Amino acid sequence: MTALSDSASPLYEKVKDFVLGNIGTGKWARNSRLPSENELVSTLGVSRMTVHRALRELTSEGHLRRIQGVGTFVAPPRPQSTLIEISNIITEIKARGSRHRAEVVVLERIMRPEPELLLAFEFETTKPVDHSVVIHFENDLPVQLEERYVNPSLVSGYVDQDFTTSATYDYLQNATPLTEVEHLISALPASETHARLLQIRTGDSCLVLHRKTWTGPIVATVNTLTYVGSRYSLGSRYLHGSK
């Protein structure tokens, strides 16, 4: 049994402090599943009602995500600002005077997504999502691997499209208005699969842009755009003082 703090605060607040402490130290990483309510009751020696209230409040505060029938997960952090604009890679490539083509690797509907994907879409129950993987070429050299997960309740007919002749970007823009965008950027070595698709060596440097979009309060898409580090750069230009 784990002892809670001796402070005079209510028990549910102590449970919240225990959960946030584990998240803060990295013991419970983002998107990881928390112990069940029964396990927390046993570990902390408090009532299930106390644990339930603590988890409910942490969920409403954005620290946790709960998926009915699956479990409770640590929510990913939300960035405070967005510095990369949404853009269409086809337009970018053509604007440079280059030739674009695309290859569709995957275009499917996933009926039972993994818990991490349900969490990303903020679904409370299991729901299907549409999935695409497209390679974008500039002058026959692959520059971007585009992986998208799409909410079919907002975007109909996604898996019926031919994305070798039209852009996923254009279809999504026409299908549902995007009211909020989240970007997270990281530099990662290419996995064996990514290296094969992008025609580079395993371990080569890649720039990875994680993009999540909303239509109102509903998550519309969850995307991962992987760029070959030696072939592409990301940037934006803003007016000073703009918001």
Phi and psi in degrees as a GROMACS rama.xvg file:
@    title "Ramachandran Plot"
@    xaxis  label "Phi"
@    yaxis  label "Psi"
@TYPE xy
-97.4991  128.529  THR-2
-78.3058  135.768  ALA-3
-85.4554  167.607  LEU-4
-63.1457  159.505  SER-5
-90.8211  11.0324  ASP-6
-65.7962  164.325  SER-7
-84.7142  3.17167  ALA-8
-68.345  156.86  SER-9
-58.5314  156.254  PRO-10
-59.4364  -39.2288  LEU-11
-64.9706  -31.2791  TYR-12
-68.3675  -36.5684  GLU-13
-66.2098  -37.2514  LYS-14
-64.2044  -41.8783  VAL-15
-60.8637  -43.4841  LYS-16
-61.9295  -37.675  ASP-17
-63.9482  -45.8578  PHE-18
-64.818  -48.6348  VAL-19
-63.6915  -32.5427  LEU-20
-64.2791  -42.0849  GLY-21
-67.4807  -34.0375  ASN-22
-70.7467  -43.9228  ILE-23
-63.4079  -34.7329  GLY-24
-82.5832  -8.35664  THR-25
86.9816  0.840951  GLY-26
-61.104  -39.4503  LYS-27
-110.369  102.754  TRP-28
-75.7769  163.228  ALA-29
-60.3288  141.574  ARG-30
71.7279  1.61888  ASN-31
-82.3104  153.18  SER-32
-83.1017  134.062  ARG-33
-76.8957  160.238  LEU-34
-58.5508  155.349  PRO-35
-66.5797  165.193  SER-36
-58.459  -40.8613  GLU-37
-62.8152  -38.7286  ASN-38
-67.353  -39.1874  GLU-39
-67.1566  -38.234  LEU-40
-58.8718  -46.2221  VAL-41
-66.9166  -40.739  SER-42
-69.307  -41.816  THR-43
-96.7564  -14.4794  LEU-44
69.6065  34.0138  GLY-45
-121.356  173.227  VAL-46
-75.5628  159.165  SER-47
-65.7317  -33.1498  ARG-48
-61.2134  -39.0886  MET-49
-65.3317  -46.1981  THR-50
-62.7576  -43.7064  VAL-51
-60.6937  -43.3746  HIS-52
-64.3096  -42.9443  ARG-53
-60.7666  -45.9057  ALA-54
-68.0557  -36.5752  LEU-55
-64.0252  -42.8238  ARG-56
-69.5084  -39.5569  GLU-57
-64.5768  -32.1765  LEU-58
-68.2227  -45.5241  THR-59
-66.4638  -26.0711  SER-60
-83.9997  -5.69677  GLU-61
91.7065  5.49587  GLY-62
-81.2197  -28.6864  HIS-63
-127.506  160.343  LEU-64
-127.002  133.201  ARG-65
-114.46  130.11  ARG-66
-116.086  117.782  ILE-67
-57.774  129.184  GLN-68
79.5352  -2.95991  GLY-69
-117.296  -51.5417  VAL-70
148.309  -171.537  GLY-71
-112.197  135.085  THR-72
-127.657  154.223  PHE-73
-72.769  125.951  VAL-74
-76.2369  144.094  ALA-75
-70.4816  152.479  PRO-76
-69.0952  147.358  PRO-77
-97.0125  128.215  ARG-78
-67.595  155.697  PRO-79
-87.8587  -16.4922  GLN-80
-154.762  161.319  SER-81
-119.463  125.09  THR-82
-112.925  -2.36246  LEU-83
-115.642  126.806  ILE-84
-80.2029  153.879  GLU-85
-72.0176  131.161  ILE-86
-142.799  163.114  SER-87
-102.713  115.298  ASN-88
-63.3643  -29.6147  ILE-89
-62.8643  -44.8261  ILE-90
-63.3176  -40.7642  THR-91
-60.4911  -47.5509  GLU-92
-64.5969  -44.0007  ILE-93
-67.7898  -32.619  LYS-94
-65.4897  -25.0177  ALA-95
-84.6486  1.78509  ARG-96
80.4962  16.2945  GLY-97
-98.904  169.116  SER-98
-100.034  132.466  ARG-99
-110.694  143.567  HIS-100
-148.036  161.32  ARG-101
-133.524  146.808  ALA-102
-121.143  129.544  GLU-103
-91.2971  118.759  VAL-104
-91.2848  -41.4617  VAL-105
-140.245  137.153  VAL-106
-150.306  105.386  LEU-107
-153.852  166.264  GLU-108
-109.442  129.337  ARG-109
-100.61  114.973  ILE-110
-78.283  -33.278  MET-111
-129  83.6165  ARG-112
-64.5335  156.982  PRO-113
-64.2532  154.144  GLU-114
-54.0901  -37.4334  PRO-115
-62.5488  -35.1552  GLU-116
-74.4975  -39.8584  LEU-117
-59.314  -39.1464  LEU-118
-64.3619  -43.6802  LEU-119
-62.2738  -36.2095  ALA-120
-83.9501  -3.7404  PHE-121
60.9198  31.7156  GLU-122
-76.1576  139.718  PHE-123
-90.9763  -16.2991  GLU-124
-135.205  168.582  THR-125
-70.7775  125.244  THR-126
-138.053  152.132  LYS-127
-72.5185  154.606  PRO-128
-134.736  151.546  VAL-129
-91.9736  149.993  ASP-130
-139.103  133.63  HIS-131
-137.955  147.171  SER-132
-131.205  121.373  VAL-133
-130.251  135  VAL-134
-99.5325  129.723  ILE-135
-105.602  131.316  HIS-136
-112.41  140.359  PHE-137
-115.586  114.085  GLU-138
52.6673  45.5381  ASN-139
68.4175  12.5999  ASP-140
-111.688  122.735  LEU-141
-66.6977  130.073  PRO-142
-119.635  -21.271  VAL-143
-146.672  136.423  GLN-144
-107.89  114.536  LEU-145
-105.651  116.364  GLU-146
-117.378  124.312  GLU-147
-126.827  140.143  ARG-148
-115.53  130.586  TYR-149
-125.414  137.883  VAL-150
-79.8703  109.034  ASN-151
-69.3667  -14.038  PRO-152
-72.3935  -20.0328  SER-153
-104.342  -31.1082  LEU-154
-122.866  105.773  VAL-155
-91.8647  150.645  SER-156
72.3489  15.8498  GLY-157
-62.1292  -43.8504  TYR-158
-76.5472  -4.18876  VAL-159
-96.2463  1.75523  ASP-160
-88.5781  158.693  GLN-161
-103.886  97.9421  ASP-162
-87.2731  12.7118  PHE-163
-85.6693  -21.5574  THR-164
-111.725  -14.0563  THR-165
-137.229  157.072  SER-166
-88.7165  138.394  ALA-167
-57.4822  -38.1207  THR-168
-55.16  -49.9232  TYR-169
-64.3746  -41.5525  ASP-170
-63.1535  -43.0012  TYR-171
-67.6463  -39.7646  LEU-172
-61.7501  -36.9714  GLN-173
-80.1327  -24.7893  ASN-174
-81.0321  -36.9742  ALA-175
-152.579  138.319  THR-176
-71.7288  132.72  PRO-177
-95.3681  118.939  LEU-178
-105.189  -13.853  THR-179
-152.748  142.462  GLU-180
-134.647  139.471  VAL-181
-122.523  133.277  GLU-182
-124.759  134.953  HIS-183
-130.792  131.222  LEU-184
-118.627  137.386  ILE-185
-144.896  156.743  SER-186
-106.753  123.571  ALA-187
-135.587  150.825  LEU-188
-73.9564  145.824  PRO-189
-67.7637  131.732  ALA-190
-73.0098  171.595  SER-191
-60.9433  -41.8526  GLU-192
-66.3495  -47.8036  THR-193
-62.9804  -39.153  HIS-194
-61.8732  -41.7097  ALA-195
-64.3696  -44.1329  ARG-196
-71.9688  -33.1367  LEU-197
-95.2465  -0.116569  LEU-198
59.6253  47.8392  GLN-199
-129.96  -177.413  ILE-200
-90.5863  146.46  ARG-201
-57.2172  129.908  THR-202
94.9742  -10.263  GLY-203
-62.3507  151.394  ASP-204
-71.532  132.663  SER-205
-128.588  147.178  CYS-206
-100.443  123.024  LEU-207
-115.404  123.102  VAL-208
-109.342  114.68  LEU-209
-93.7304  121.156  HIS-210
-124.169  131.414  ARG-211
-127.363  134.71  LYS-212
-126.009  152.661  THR-213
-124.927  149.449  TRP-214
-113.458  104.981  THR-215
62.3885  -131.368  GLY-216
-86.9076  -0.0782756  PRO-217
-102.453  131.055  ILE-218
-69.3538  125.969  VAL-219
-94.8918  -45.3403  ALA-220
-144.139  152.3  THR-221
-129.187  117.085  VAL-222
-128.996  149.769  ASN-223
-129.615  117.894  THR-224
-111.789  114.513  LEU-225
-106.883  121.033  THR-226
-108.64  142.536  TYR-227
-70.9837  119.849  VAL-228
-57.5063  -35.7023  GLY-229
-83.0784  -6.19202  SER-230
-118.786  -2.27675  ARG-231
-152.535  153.539  TYR-232
-141.036  151.712  SER-233
-112.342  144.544  LEU-234
-169.776  165.162  GLY-235
-142.93  158.766  SER-236
-129.103  131.782  ARG-237
-129.632  152.486  TYR-238
-72.2937  138.556  LEU-239
-60.5276  130.973  HIS-240
87.5382  -3.1816  GLY-241
-74.0234  156.845  SER-242
